[in-house]
Amino acid sequence: MVIDEEEISIADIVNFFYKYARFIIIFSVTVTLFTFVLLLTLSKKLYIAESGLIVLGTKPEVTFEPKIQIKEVSESIIQRFEDRKKSIQELIKTPTVIEPVISKAVELNLINKNEFTYLDFVNGNIVEVKPAGEFIKIKATMKTPELAQFFANEIAKSAVYQVNNLFFYDIPKQILDAKLLEVRQKYTEAVKKYTEYIQTNPVMELLREKTRLQSLYNYYNESINSIERNIWTAKNLKEQLQKGSVSTVGELGNAIALLRYNASIFAGDSELPFKFEFSSQDTTKITGAQINSAVEDIDNIISILQKRKSEFEKELKEQRFEQKIQELETKIEKEKVKERELVKTRDLAWEAMVALERKKEELDISEGITENILVKIAYLSELPLVPKRRYILRNTMISLVLSFMVSTVLCLLKEGYEKSKLKQ
């Protein structure tokens, strides 16, 4: 199998560019000139002003007798210093630092009231904060040199003020002792209140009352259900008698005796007369008179049971067990919440007291040790005279290269289309 491959020679490439040289040159030059003009007209002059902060961390100093003076560096304090330095960089980009500067610029009529917001400074790259060793550089990019200088310097001053207020503080020992005494009193009062509450806690009594009412409520409901089952059994037996399903005296007598026994739970013997006489071993066929007598006994039992059911339902309604149980549950829950609040107050007071006592011990041990972090202005920005480079020439050259590549691709597509058309 022979494969025809069309090789491209240098002569073909030269002929190609010679053929389309005019189009490529005109297209590239046109796009490049358009880009150059666009960059000149649309790109704004921006000025960058830079100020610097220096973060100073004092090392702990332990002072002994005048003859012996040693300075030691604590690794934990150094690490804490590094962590705080990172926090300072983030703090500079917060509204706490930037918004006062914006307000000052508005007061000085340097900017309009709604011209800038805090988000414009952070998201719009107006302010850039970068660490550089022990320094923190603050760069402000604005459309005029005066604004750039103002924001770079004022943000630095605002950062110094806010950071020092946040980190540079000291708690006098007298204040700590007074606070510790106050917390101890609060803890003692919290323990006293909790102890008094436990001694007079009504929860157990409320729980016992709830259990008693719940038992009565369950008893009445179970009794009503049991009575309804006995009434249904009695009516079913009466229906069987009337249909002739019960044939012997002994069978009928046993059924009535069982019904009477179950009904005696809710009625006395005097309320349940037993007219029908029988023997459990009597296999004699039941007579009509005996059926009538048995039906009369059953009706009497049903009447007594319905009366008892009405009495139980009335008692259940009058006693309002459900409402009373709900009220008790609400009281119990309130008491439990009160107990939890007392426990929480006691525990919080205990934690505060332990924390302050630990701090006091540290101060007693390290008396004479001081640890400060202080931010100072290293340098302020001068008025920037030269605007930020706009890289017009570089961008123009990039545009020239890209336009040349695009025009070449277009010519290649045209050349390929013409060749394919000739082959067809």
Beta strands, then each sheet from edge to edge (+ up, - down):
strand 1: 47-57
strand 2: 61-63
strand 3: 69-71
strand 4: 127-132
strand 5: 135-142
strand 6: 373-379
sheet 1: 4+ 5- 1+ 6-
sheet 2: 2+ 3-
end
